[in-house]
């Protein structure tokens, strides 16, 4: 598994930084030195006009430690409970950790996977966690006890005519291999998972496989799909550039095809993450070209695009009321935007690539994490809270 530095969680205010521990002093001192010694480049003013200031600029928010130590490997995903009280994180160290956000402490770890955990989600009622792993299993856990209550290995051959033999409840030689992502549906009755051979919906209580999205060759294009987005009304599913109807399994469209991007140019516009609006009518897509694009879900029409980052956008999320969105980039910034005007509301210097970005329910906090280093950050965004309440 290798050796890694223990992860740290950070909390900071939109208007000021506050001291909570000795590690904060060390961090702030390092940030001060870095801001004083940052070399100037000829395109600095142009870059700042488009993307916002670099490290050390006055509107960069500075992080400060909150939760302490946790995983011993790289963090792969985050999930926040609907009531905003709990955070779950998954890691390459083979574990899942559940955190109490209010008390700022670890509740318990979930152990049992035999390889890195690629994804985690919290059920809508907060009673269960689901995790996917490179050990080819999906596991459902009791959030209150940490006990594993269901273990599944999806089998795409059930839908495409293959034959598999089972052994000990698992599937021998399953083509599903490493499972990249998993998520509960909004009603909590199903889970949807993805890997390089397809996307499968399952009834997690019975283990029954219900739907395969889409056995027409698209699956091969999803080998690197590590994020799933399901609309709040449960009707639509988005993985990478594709959008499906959940119930029918019908693929509605591909975003890059709508943009008329040629096959050899797709890598420059690749979709790294998507997010549905609270009313399920709009979709945000985070692209390799540094832009975030807004779409009408039913028609597939692009509504507008935003120049968000200098380099690939890795994560994206809507605010509770849908009037703002959050973007995280490979350029190490987490940013908050007004979705109607395109104005950048806040610029948060994360110091590492931001592979996950979440709003806490209520809109007063956001969360981001990096896969390059074991660090998580929590942000108090009072400015956003005021803007949301005024809309």
Number of C-alpha atoms within 10 A of each C-alpha: 11 7 9 13 14 15 22 20 21 22 22 22 18 19 12 10 15 12 13 12 11 10 14 19 14 12 14 16 12 11 16 13 11 13 14 10 9 11 8 8 8 7 8 13 13 10 15 12 9 13 19 23 18 20 22 18 13 9 17 19 24 25 26 27 23 21 21 16 16 23 23 19 24 26 30 26 26 24 23 25 20 16 12 16 16 22 23 25 26 29 26 22 22 23 24 32 20 24 21 16 20 10 12 15 16 18 17 16 18 20 15 11 20 14 19 23 31 27 31 28 26 26 24 18 12 18 13 21 26 24 29 30 27 19 17 23 22 25 20 24 20 16 21 13 12 19 14 17 12 15 17 20 21 27 24 22 15 13 15 12 8 10 9 15 10 10 8 6 10 16 18 13 11 18 18 21 18 23 29 25 26 28 26 25 23 17 13 16 13 20 25 25 24 29 24 20 24 26 26 23 25 21 16 22 12 10 16 13 20 15 19 25 25 18 15 10 10 17 18 13 13 20 17 13 21 22 23 22 20 24 22 17 14 14 15 24 25 23 23 24 22 18 25 20 16 21 13 12 20 14 18 16 16 18 22 17 13 11 11 11 15 10 9 7 11 14 13 13 19 20 27 22 28 29 25 27 22 17 12 19 16 22 25 25 27 30 28 22 18 21 21 27 19 22 19 16 20 14 11 17 14 17 11 14 15 17 15 29 27 19 15 24 32 27 30 29 26 26 26 18 15 18 18 24 26 26 29 30 30 21 21 22 26 32 23 25 22 18 19 10 10 16 12 20 16 20 20 24 22 26 18 20 23 29 26 26 27 24 23 25 16 14 24 18 21 21 24 28 32 27 19 14 18 23 26 27 23 24 22 20 20 15 15 22 15 12 14 18 9 7 7
